[in-house]
Amino acid sequence: MLMLVAMIGLSACEKAVLDEQQQEEKKPLEGNVIIRTSMYNIVPFETRAVQSVADFSNTLQFILYKDGTKVKGITQKKSEGNYGQIGLTLEPGTYQLLVLAHSSSGNPTVSNPTQIKFENSDGFSDTFYYYGNIEVTKEQATYDVTLERATSMVRVIILDEIPSNVQRIRLYYVGESGVFNAVTGWGGTINSEQSILFDVTGKTAPLTLSAYTFLRNETGSLNMTITAYGSNSSDVIATKQLNNIPMKNHMVTEYRGNLFAPPTTDTSFNLTAETSWEVYQQLTF
């Protein structure tokens, strides 16, 4: 009985501490500007369940500009409390607010909202954004901003078995942009060389690799080189060139094919569309 009472007491104590931690995480936001984010009817590229901003990203950036100059920037991680909303204290006036949601390992440069640049070393991820004016006064006001998708994606599915000596696969692609213009909602005007290096040691087929880019118009195209490496960058085991990949804004173009063995079926382009979820087109290589 004494042991049971002690266990009940310990459980109650743990619950009290847990409740206190949860209250700390959800403490009221302070400042005269409260920003809350939500998603604009977004269907994830990887799953069809529409949920919160935390299910689409692990990093949020809130950037404020005034007269073309960046005046404040805050980075919020998914592990932090109140993910998706912040409180700020600002002087009254008109500001331009940029909100970015992404899962890259590093943050892009955001000194200019028309030239938001992600680096290859940080990786490219599905990216969402909001950009617009806010009028700030001395009185507290809440701004509910809706994030929209900025990216389009190429999904490469390698069907043949991955040789045991393959350690990395690189997707190198050109034709669209790794720079995003939040003012226009399109990619930068200059073609970017983008690349993603995947560790595939011990992976088996089918292997799915994803690459993201910013289109400059509703439709576009990419040229992609798929390269499989052994222990170093000079140890090239297999390579495949995909030219004129058709891209559509905010959609997935999916390629399926063999990388390490000659294909056993017709390799002409076969385009299909899924009418119940119009976010991707399928092609074979």
C-alpha positions in Angstrom: 0.0 0.0 0.0 2.8 2.4 0.9 4.5 1.7 -2.4 1.2 2.3 -4.3 0.6 5.6 -2.5 4.2 6.7 -3.4 3.7 5.7 -7.0 0.5 7.7 -7.2 2.2 10.7 -5.6 5.1 10.5 -8.0 2.7 10.3 -11.0 0.8 13.3 -9.8 4.1 15.2 -9.3 5.2 14.3 -12.8 1.9 15.4 -14.3 2.2 18.8 -12.4 5.7 19.4 -13.8 4.5 18.4 -17.3 1.5 20.8 -17.1 3.8 23.5 -16.0 6.2 22.9 -18.9 3.2 23.0 -21.4 2.0 26.2 -19.8 5.4 27.7 -20.3 5.5 26.7 -24.0 2.1 28.2 -24.5 2.7 31.5 -22.6 1.0 34.6 -24.0 2.9 36.4 -26.7 4.1 39.9 -25.9 4.5 43.0 -28.1 2.3 45.2 -30.2 2.6 42.9 -33.2 1.3 39.3 -33.0 1.9 37.1 -36.1 0.2 33.8 -36.5 0.7 31.5 -39.5 -1.5 29.0 -41.3 -1.3 27.0 -44.5 -3.3 27.8 -47.7 -5.0 24.5 -48.6 -1.6 22.9 -49.1 -1.3 19.3 -50.1 2.1 17.9 -49.0 4.4 16.5 -51.8 5.1 13.5 -49.6 1.7 12.8 -48.0 -1.8 13.8 -48.7 -2.9 14.7 -45.1 -3.4 18.5 -44.8 -2.2 19.5 -41.3 -0.4 22.4 -39.6 2.7 24.3 -40.5 4.7 22.1 -38.2 4.0 19.1 -40.5 5.5 21.0 -43.5 8.6 22.5 -42.1 11.1 22.5 -39.2 12.2 26.2 -39.6 10.2 29.4 -39.7 11.8 32.8 -40.5 10.0 36.0 -39.8 11.7 39.0 -41.6 10.5 42.6 -41.5 11.6 45.3 -44.0 11.1 49.0 -44.0 11.7 51.2 -47.1 13.6 48.3 -48.7 15.9 47.7 -45.7 15.7 44.6 -43.5 15.0 45.8 -39.9 14.3 42.6 -38.0 14.7 38.9 -38.5 13.7 36.0 -36.2 14.2 32.3 -36.8 12.0 29.8 -35.0 12.6 26.1 -34.8 9.8 23.5 -34.6 11.2 22.3 -31.3 10.5 25.7 -29.7 7.2 26.6 -28.0 4.6 28.6 -29.9 5.9 27.4 -33.3 4.1 29.2 -36.0 3.4 32.4 -34.0 5.5 35.2 -32.6 5.1 38.5 -30.7 7.2 41.6 -31.6 7.5 45.1 -30.4 7.9 47.5 -33.3 7.7 51.3 -33.8 4.5 52.4 -35.6 4.7 52.5 -39.4 4.4 50.5 -42.6 6.5 47.3 -42.8 6.9 44.5 -45.3 6.6 41.1 -43.7 8.2 38.0 -45.1 7.5 34.6 -43.6 9.4 31.6 -44.8 8.8 28.0 -43.8 11.4 25.3 -44.9 13.4 22.3 -43.7 16.8 23.1 -45.1 19.8 22.6 -42.9 20.7 26.3 -43.2 18.8 29.5 -43.7 18.8 31.3 -47.0 20.0 34.9 -47.4 17.1 37.3 -46.9 18.6 40.8 -47.0 16.5 41.4 -50.1 13.0 39.9 -50.5 13.5 39.7 -54.3 16.7 37.6 -53.9 16.1 34.9 -51.3 18.9 32.4 -52.0 19.4 28.9 -50.7 22.8 27.3 -50.9 23.5 23.8 -52.3 25.4 23.0 -49.1 22.2 23.6 -47.0 20.0 21.5 -49.3 16.7 22.5 -50.9 13.4 21.6 -49.3 9.7 22.2 -49.8 9.4 25.9 -49.1 6.4 28.1 -48.2 6.1 31.8 -47.9 4.0 34.9 -47.2 4.9 38.5 -48.3 2.9 41.6 -47.7 2.5 45.0 -46.0 1.5 45.4 -42.4 0.4 48.6 -40.7 1.8 48.8 -37.1 0.4 51.1 -34.4 1.0 51.4 -30.7 -2.0 49.3 -30.0 -1.5 45.5 -30.1 -2.8 43.9 -33.3 -2.8 40.3 -34.5 -1.9 39.5 -38.1 -3.0 36.1 -39.5 -0.8 35.3 -42.5 -1.4 32.4 -44.9 1.6 30.6 -46.3 1.6 29.4 -49.9 3.9 26.9 -51.6 6.9 28.4 -53.5 8.5 25.2 -54.8 8.1 22.6 -57.6 9.6 19.2 -57.3 11.3 16.4 -59.3 10.9 13.0 -57.7 13.3 10.4 -59.1 12.5 6.7 -58.3 15.3 4.3 -59.1 13.8 0.9 -59.7 16.8 -1.4 -60.1 18.8 -2.7 -57.1 21.4 -0.4 -55.6 24.9 -2.0 -55.9 26.6 -2.5 -52.5 29.5 -0.3 -53.4 27.3 2.7 -54.1 27.5 5.2 -51.2 26.1 8.5 -52.6 23.9 9.6 -55.4 24.0 13.2 -56.6 21.1 15.0 -58.4 22.6 18.0 -60.4 20.1 20.1 -62.2 19.9 23.4 -64.1 17.2 25.4 -66.0 15.1 27.0 -63.3 16.2 28.8 -60.1 17.6 28.3 -56.6 16.7 31.9 -55.9 13.2 33.0 -54.9 11.5 36.4 -55.4 8.9 36.7 -52.6 7.6 40.0 -54.2 6.6 38.3 -57.4 6.2 34.7 -56.1 8.5 33.3 -58.8 12.1 32.1 -59.1 15.0 34.4 -59.9 15.7 35.4 -63.5 19.1 33.7 -63.7 19.4 30.0 -64.2 20.8 28.3 -61.1 23.0 25.3 -60.8 21.4 23.2 -58.0 22.5 19.9 -56.6 21.7 17.6 -53.8 23.9 14.8 -52.5 22.2 11.8 -50.9 23.8 9.2 -48.7 22.4 5.9 -49.9 24.7 3.4 -48.1 22.7 0.2 -47.5 19.6 1.5 -49.2 17.5 -0.8 -51.4 15.3 -0.4 -54.4 13.0 1.3 -55.1 14.9 4.4 -54.0 13.1 7.7 -54.0 15.1 11.0 -54.3 13.5 14.5 -54.3 14.8 17.7 -55.8 13.2 21.2 -55.4 13.4 24.3 -57.5 11.6 27.6 -58.0 10.0 28.0 -61.4 10.1 31.4 -63.2 6.7 30.8 -64.9 3.7 28.5 -64.7 5.7 25.9 -66.7 9.4 25.3 -67.2 12.0 22.7 -67.7 15.1 21.2 -66.1 18.1 19.2 -67.3 19.3 16.8 -64.6 22.3 14.5 -64.2 22.0 11.6 -61.8 25.4 10.3 -60.7 26.1 7.4 -58.4 29.4 7.4 -56.5 31.5 4.9 -54.6 33.9 5.9 -51.8 34.8 9.3 -53.4 33.8 11.8 -56.0 36.1 10.3 -58.7 34.6 6.8 -58.2 31.6 7.2 -60.6 29.6 3.9 -60.8 26.7 5.0 -62.9 25.2 8.1 -64.5 22.0 9.1 -66.2 21.1 12.3 -68.1 17.5 13.6 -68.1 16.9 16.4 -70.5 14.0 18.8 -70.9 12.2 17.6 -67.8 8.7 19.2 -68.0 7.9 21.2 -64.9 4.7 22.8 -63.7 4.3 25.4 -60.9 3.8 23.9 -57.4 3.6 20.4 -58.9 5.7 17.2 -58.9 7.2 15.7 -62.0 8.0 12.0 -61.2 10.5 9.9 -63.1 10.8 6.1 -62.7 13.5 4.0 -64.2 16.7 2.0 -64.0 20.0 3.6 -63.2 22.4 0.7 -62.8 21.1 -1.7 -65.5 19.6 -1.3 -69.0 15.9 -0.8 -68.9 13.8 -3.8 -70.0 10.8 -1.7 -71.2 10.2 1.1 -73.6 12.0 4.2 -72.4 10.0 6.8 -74.3 8.3 9.5 -72.2 4.9 8.4 -71.0 3.0 11.2 -69.3 0.1 10.4 -67.0 -2.0 12.5 -64.6 -3.8 11.5 -61.4 -7.1 13.3 -61.6 -7.9 12.9 -57.9 -4.8 14.8 -56.9 -3.4 17.1 -59.5 0.0 17.7 -58.2 2.2 15.4 -60.2 3.0 14.0 -63.6 4.8 10.7 -64.1 7.5 10.0 -66.7 9.8 7.0 -67.3 13.5 6.9 -68.1 
